[in-house]
Amino acid sequence: MISSTLSRLAIAALAAGASATALPAHSAWPDKPIRLVVPSSPGGSADAIARLVGDRLSRAMGQPVLIDNKGGGGGNIATEAVVRSPADGYTLLLTGNNHPLNVSLFAKPPYKLDDFASVIELTRGPSIFVAAPNAPFSTLRELIDKSKASPGSIAYGSPGIGLPSHIAFEMFQRTADVTLAHAPYKGSGPSLADAMGGQIPVVSATLGAALPHVKAGKLKALAVTSEKRWPTLPDVPTVTEVIGKPFVHLTWLGILAPKGTPAPILAQLNAELNKVISDPAVKTAIDGMGTTAVGGTALAFQKVIDDEAVASKALVQSAKLRAD
């Protein structure tokens, strides 16, 4: 009897040990810092949102969220760094519209869209077209008229080839049937600085990047690319109002993880990040950056990416855009 009882206890102990050994490695996730890779330099609107959200997520998860800025390559440098990382929930990518665009824009993109799993869409907001103080036009209508009178004679600046504000202006040109010369910069900062200095007459930038300069009177706001006038600039018209045709282009930011990241980790990240961006203080801070909090499911975010990939491919082909 004793021997039988001991045998049963031994079997039970072995079973318990096997069960503990079989627990997935991510059961204690996170037990070390999480790295959030950002495809831009410190100081931009994407970086500011990453740091705001990262700080709140760190508090919720009990582990540091480290911001790793890897600018350049239209976002490809950051994206490639993440796609090469282990799919364990400890490396995430903050990305935007350029993510589904780059697979069509670049001849040899370093990733495929299905290399990633969607986590959540964080924010969405418009671009804004702004004019230099010495520009020979004060409204978007005047810019259109001058461009039609002399196609290609006016240059416009963007943060770089393939970035959302560049695409917004390319879409505007096609919708309004105008032609301007593109002057790509390495970021919104340099392009806006040149506009304020009078070196380039018009710039397309995210509202978050341009808003402080518009509020300070250093740049003239021509139009926003949202469906309706933006709350922080109620006197600035939409592109649709000016051209009389439907026109909407919004810049979004969201978080992706490497494909193969365990589903429970993705679900936990989505739940915690939804809590973060629904916090009133966070929403207010995001509003102040010229964008708005979104949230929602990973599936909804994946649909945003898929839809944008189709639209981006069509634009790249019709406008004959190409980046090396």
HELIX and SHEET records of a PDB file:
HELIX    1   1 ILE A    2  ALA A   22  1                                  21    
HELIX    2   2 ALA A   25  ALA A   28  5                                   4    
HELIX    3   3 SER A   45  MET A   61  1                                  17    
HELIX    4   4 GLY A   73  GLY A   75  5                                   3    
HELIX    5   5 ASN A   76  VAL A   83  1                                   8    
HELIX    6   6 ASN A   98  LEU A  105  1                                   8    
HELIX    7   7 LEU A  113  ASP A  115  5                                   3    
HELIX    8   8 LEU A  140  ALA A  149  1                                  10    
HELIX    9   9 PRO A  164  ALA A  176  1                                  13    
HELIX   10  10 SER A  188  MET A  196  1                                   9    
HELIX   11  11 LEU A  207  LYS A  215  1                                   9    
HELIX   12  12 VAL A  239  ILE A  243  1                                   5    
HELIX   13  13 ALA A  263  SER A  278  1                                  16    
HELIX   14  14 PRO A  280  ASP A  287  1                                   8    
HELIX   15  15 ALA A  298  ALA A  319  1                                  22    
SHEET    1   A 8 VAL A  65  ASN A  69  0                                        
SHEET    2   A 8 ILE A  34  VAL A  38  1                                        
SHEET    3   A 8 THR A  91  GLY A  96  1                                        
SHEET    4   A 8 LEU A 250  PRO A 258 -1                                        
SHEET    5   A 8 PHE A 116  ALA A 131 -1                                        
SHEET    6   A 8 VAL A 202  THR A 206 -1                                        
SHEET    7   A 8 ALA A 155  SER A 158  1                                        
SHEET    8   A 8 ALA A 181  PRO A 184  1                                        
SHEET    1   B 6 VAL A  65  ASN A  69  0                                        
SHEET    2   B 6 ILE A  34  VAL A  38  1                                        
SHEET    3   B 6 THR A  91  GLY A  96  1                                        
SHEET    4   B 6 LEU A 250  PRO A 258 -1                                        
SHEET    5   B 6 PHE A 116  ALA A 131 -1                                        
SHEET    6   B 6 LYS A 220  VAL A 224 -1                                        
SHEET    1   C 6 VAL A  65  ASN A  69  0                                        
SHEET    2   C 6 ILE A  34  VAL A  38  1                                        
SHEET    3   C 6 THR A  91  GLY A  96  1                                        
SHEET    4   C 6 LEU A 250  PRO A 258 -1                                        
SHEET    5   C 6 PHE A 116  ALA A 131 -1                                        
SHEET    6   C 6 THR A 292  ALA A 293 -1                                        
END                                                                             
